[in-house]
Amino acid sequence: MDLLLWGVLPYVMVAVLVGGSIWRYRYDQFGWTTRSSQLYESRLLRIGSPIFHFGLLAVIAGHFFGLVIPMTWTLAVGMSQDFYHLNALLVGGVAGVGTLGGILILIYRRRKTGPVFMATTRNDKVMYVVLTAAIVLGLWTTVASVFEGDHGHNYRETVSPWFRSLFIFQPDIAAMAAAPFSFHIHTLVGMLLFTIWPFTRLVHAFTAPLHYLFRPYIVYRTRDKVPGAVRPVRRGWAPIGTPDRTRDKR
C-alpha cells in the first residue's frame, strides 16, 4: 500500500495534471476561464477574492520553503528548528486562516447569490469541497507538527525528503510512511486536488496574466487640434471611392 500511495500515485497525479491541461488547452480553450460572475455580485467578491488569493500565495510560499529547502540549509544559516517551527505556526497559521476565510466567503457568495449558484457546475462543487478540505487539513498539519507528541513532528525529516526524492525518480517511500496520519491525509487530498485541477476553473492559474506587470505603459494621444502644433493633425478617416457631394451641390 505504501508503494502504491507514495511511489506510484504521485506520478499518476502528475501525468493526469500535465496531460489533462494539454487536452483542455487544445480542445476547450473557450472553457479555459474562471467564468467570472462579478456581473451578478461584486461586494462579497471584492472581499473574499483578494483574501483567498493573497493567502494562497503565502501558503504556496510556505510549502516551497518547507518542502524544497532542506533542513540542513536553514541550520547552516543559523535558523534553529524551534525558530523555524514557531514561524511556521505563526505565518503558516495566519496564511491558512486567511485562505480558509476567503474561500468560505466565496462559497457563501456562490450559494446565496441566485445567478451565481445557477452558473455553478458539478465540477465547481467538487473543486470547492476538495480545495476547502486541503486548506483545513493544511491547518491541521501545521498545528499537529508543533504539538504532536513530546516535541512535535518534524515533517522536514519525513515528508520533505520524500517530496524531493520524487524529482529524481527515487521516491523515499519509507520516509513518507513514517509521517503521521494527518500528513498522509493532507498529502492525499492535495494530490486529488491537482488531479482534478485541469478539469475545473482552477486551470486558469496556468495562464495568469503576469505579463501585465511588465508590459509598457499604454500612451493615449488626442486627435484634436493642439494649439501651437507645427503641423495640422490629420483626421482619423477619409471617404474612399465616394463622390464629394458637398462640392457637387456648390
C-alpha positions as CSV (number, residue, x, y, z in Angstrom):
1,M,0.0,0.0,0.0
2,D,2.8,2.4,0.8
3,L,4.4,1.7,-2.5
4,L,1.2,2.5,-4.3
5,L,0.4,5.6,-2.3
6,W,3.8,7.2,-2.1
7,G,5.7,5.6,-5.0
8,V,3.1,5.3,-7.8
9,L,0.2,7.7,-7.1
10,P,2.3,10.9,-7.3
11,Y,3.4,10.1,-10.8
12,V,-0.1,9.2,-11.9
13,M,-1.2,12.6,-10.5
14,V,1.5,14.4,-12.5
15,A,0.6,12.5,-15.7
16,V,-3.1,13.5,-15.3
17,L,-2.2,17.1,-14.4
18,V,0.0,17.6,-17.4
19,G,-2.0,15.5,-19.9
20,G,-5.3,16.9,-18.8
21,S,-4.0,20.5,-19.0
22,I,-2.7,19.9,-22.5
23,W,-6.0,18.3,-23.6
24,R,-8.0,21.1,-22.0
25,Y,-6.0,23.8,-23.7
26,R,-6.2,22.1,-27.1
27,Y,-9.8,21.1,-27.1
28,D,-11.5,23.5,-24.7
29,Q,-9.8,26.9,-25.0
30,F,-13.1,28.7,-24.7
31,G,-13.7,27.0,-21.4
32,W,-10.2,27.9,-20.1
33,T,-11.5,30.6,-17.9
34,T,-12.7,31.4,-14.4
35,R,-16.2,32.0,-15.8
36,S,-16.3,35.3,-13.9
37,S,-19.6,36.1,-12.0
38,Q,-18.7,39.6,-11.0
39,L,-21.6,40.9,-13.1
40,Y,-24.1,39.2,-10.7
41,E,-22.5,40.2,-7.4
42,S,-19.3,42.2,-6.7
43,R,-19.4,43.2,-3.0
44,L,-18.5,39.8,-1.5
45,L,-16.3,39.0,-4.4
46,R,-14.2,42.2,-3.7
47,I,-13.7,41.0,-0.1
48,G,-13.3,37.2,-0.5
49,S,-11.2,37.0,-3.7
50,P,-8.2,39.1,-2.5
51,I,-8.1,37.4,0.9
52,F,-8.2,34.0,-0.7
53,H,-5.6,34.7,-3.4
54,F,-3.1,36.5,-1.3
55,G,-3.5,33.9,1.5
56,L,-3.0,31.2,-1.1
57,L,0.2,32.8,-2.4
58,A,1.6,32.8,1.2
59,V,0.6,29.2,1.6
60,I,2.4,28.2,-1.6
61,A,5.5,30.1,-0.5
62,G,5.4,28.3,2.9
63,H,5.1,24.9,1.2
64,F,8.0,25.7,-1.1
65,F,10.1,26.8,1.9
66,G,9.2,23.7,3.9
67,L,9.3,21.0,1.2
68,V,12.0,22.2,-1.2
69,I,14.6,23.8,1.0
70,P,16.5,21.1,3.1
71,M,16.7,21.4,6.8
72,T,20.5,21.4,6.7
73,W,20.4,24.6,4.7
74,T,18.4,26.5,7.3
75,L,20.5,25.1,10.1
76,A,23.6,26.2,8.2
77,V,22.5,29.8,8.2
78,G,21.7,29.8,11.9
79,M,17.9,29.1,11.9
80,S,17.1,26.6,14.7
81,Q,14.3,24.1,14.4
82,D,12.4,25.8,17.3
83,F,12.6,29.2,15.5
84,Y,11.5,27.5,12.2
85,H,8.5,25.8,13.7
86,L,7.5,28.9,15.6
87,N,7.5,30.9,12.3
88,A,5.7,28.0,10.5
89,L,3.0,28.1,13.2
90,L,2.5,31.9,13.2
91,V,3.0,32.7,9.5
92,G,1.5,29.5,8.2
93,G,-1.4,29.8,10.6
94,V,-2.2,33.3,9.5
95,A,-1.9,32.4,5.8
96,G,-4.1,29.3,6.3
97,V,-6.8,31.1,8.2
98,G,-6.8,33.9,5.6
99,T,-7.1,31.4,2.8
100,L,-9.8,29.5,4.5
101,G,-11.8,32.7,5.4
102,G,-11.5,33.8,1.8
103,I,-12.8,30.5,0.3
104,L,-15.6,30.4,2.8
105,I,-16.7,33.9,1.8
106,L,-16.6,32.9,-1.9
107,I,-18.6,29.7,-1.2
108,Y,-21.2,31.6,0.8
109,R,-21.5,34.1,-2.1
110,R,-21.9,31.4,-4.6
111,R,-24.5,29.6,-2.6
112,K,-26.6,32.7,-1.6
113,T,-26.5,34.6,-4.9
114,G,-29.0,33.0,-7.2
115,P,-27.5,33.7,-10.6
116,V,-24.0,32.7,-9.3
117,F,-25.3,29.5,-7.9
118,M,-27.2,28.6,-11.1
119,A,-23.9,29.1,-13.0
120,T,-22.0,26.7,-10.7
121,T,-21.2,23.4,-12.4
122,R,-20.8,20.0,-10.8
123,N,-17.0,20.2,-11.3
124,D,-17.1,23.5,-9.4
125,K,-18.8,21.9,-6.5
126,V,-16.4,19.1,-6.3
127,M,-13.5,21.5,-6.6
128,Y,-14.7,23.7,-3.7
129,V,-15.1,20.6,-1.5
130,V,-11.6,19.3,-2.2
131,L,-10.0,22.7,-2.1
132,T,-11.6,23.5,1.3
133,A,-10.6,20.1,2.6
134,A,-7.0,20.7,1.6
135,I,-6.9,24.0,3.3
136,V,-8.5,22.7,6.5
137,L,-6.1,19.7,6.6
138,G,-3.2,22.0,6.0
139,L,-4.1,24.0,9.1
140,W,-4.4,20.7,11.0
141,T,-1.0,19.6,10.0
142,T,0.5,23.0,10.8
143,V,-0.7,22.7,14.4
144,A,0.0,19.0,14.6
145,S,3.6,19.5,13.5
146,V,4.2,21.6,16.6
147,F,2.1,19.9,19.3
148,E,2.0,16.2,18.2
149,G,4.0,14.0,20.5
150,D,6.5,15.2,23.1
151,H,8.4,17.5,20.8
152,G,6.1,17.7,17.8
153,H,6.7,16.0,14.4
154,N,9.4,17.4,12.2
155,Y,8.0,16.9,8.7
156,R,11.2,18.1,7.2
157,E,12.7,14.7,8.1
158,T,9.9,12.7,6.5
159,V,7.6,14.5,4.1
160,S,10.2,16.9,2.7
161,P,12.8,14.2,1.8
162,W,10.0,12.2,0.1
163,F,8.8,15.2,-1.9
164,R,12.3,16.0,-3.1
165,S,13.0,12.4,-4.0
166,L,10.2,12.3,-6.4
167,F,12.0,14.7,-8.7
168,I,14.9,12.3,-9.1
169,F,12.5,9.3,-9.6
170,Q,13.7,7.6,-6.5
171,P,10.8,8.1,-4.1
172,D,11.8,7.7,-0.4
173,I,8.7,5.7,0.5
174,A,10.0,4.8,3.9
175,A,10.3,8.5,4.9
176,M,6.8,9.3,3.9
177,A,5.4,6.2,5.5
178,A,6.9,7.3,8.8
179,A,5.0,10.6,8.8
180,P,1.9,10.9,11.0
181,F,-1.6,10.1,9.7
182,S,-2.5,13.8,9.5
183,F,0.2,14.4,6.9
184,H,-0.8,11.3,4.9
185,I,-4.4,12.6,4.6
186,H,-3.3,16.1,3.7
187,T,-0.9,14.8,1.0
188,L,-3.6,12.5,-0.5
189,V,-6.2,15.3,-0.6
190,G,-3.5,17.6,-2.1
191,M,-2.8,15.0,-4.9
192,L,-6.5,14.7,-5.5
193,L,-6.8,18.5,-5.9
194,F,-4.0,18.5,-8.5
195,T,-5.6,15.5,-10.3
196,I,-8.9,17.3,-10.9
197,W,-7.2,20.6,-11.5
198,P,-7.2,20.6,-15.3
199,F,-10.9,19.8,-15.4
200,T,-12.0,22.7,-13.1
201,R,-11.9,26.5,-13.2
202,L,-8.6,26.3,-11.3
203,V,-6.9,25.7,-14.7
204,H,-6.9,29.5,-15.2
205,A,-3.9,29.7,-12.8
206,F,-1.7,28.4,-15.5
207,T,-2.4,31.4,-17.7
208,A,-2.4,34.1,-15.1
209,P,-1.7,37.5,-16.9
210,L,1.7,38.0,-15.3
211,H,2.8,39.9,-18.3
212,Y,0.6,42.8,-17.2
213,L,3.3,43.5,-14.5
214,F,6.0,44.0,-17.1
215,R,4.2,45.5,-20.2
216,P,5.0,49.1,-21.1
217,Y,2.6,51.9,-20.4
218,I,-0.2,52.5,-23.0
219,V,0.1,56.1,-24.3
220,Y,-3.1,57.8,-25.4
221,R,-2.9,60.7,-27.8
222,T,-5.7,63.0,-28.8
223,R,-6.7,63.7,-32.4
224,D,-8.0,67.2,-31.7
225,K,-6.1,70.2,-32.8
226,V,-3.4,71.2,-30.4
227,P,-2.6,74.9,-30.1
228,G,1.0,75.7,-31.3
229,A,1.3,72.4,-33.2
230,V,3.9,72.5,-36.0
231,R,1.7,70.6,-38.5
232,P,-2.1,70.1,-38.5
233,V,-3.5,67.0,-37.1
234,R,-4.8,64.6,-39.7
235,R,-8.3,63.2,-39.2
236,G,-8.6,59.5,-38.5
237,W,-10.6,58.6,-41.6
238,A,-11.4,59.7,-45.0
239,P,-14.0,58.6,-47.6
240,I,-12.7,56.4,-50.3
241,G,-14.3,55.9,-53.6
242,T,-17.3,58.1,-52.9
243,P,-18.1,61.5,-54.6
244,D,-17.8,64.7,-52.6
245,R,-21.5,65.7,-52.6
246,T,-20.8,69.0,-50.9
247,R,-18.7,70.1,-53.8
248,D,-21.3,68.9,-56.3
249,K,-24.0,70.9,-54.5
250,R,-21.9,74.1,-54.8
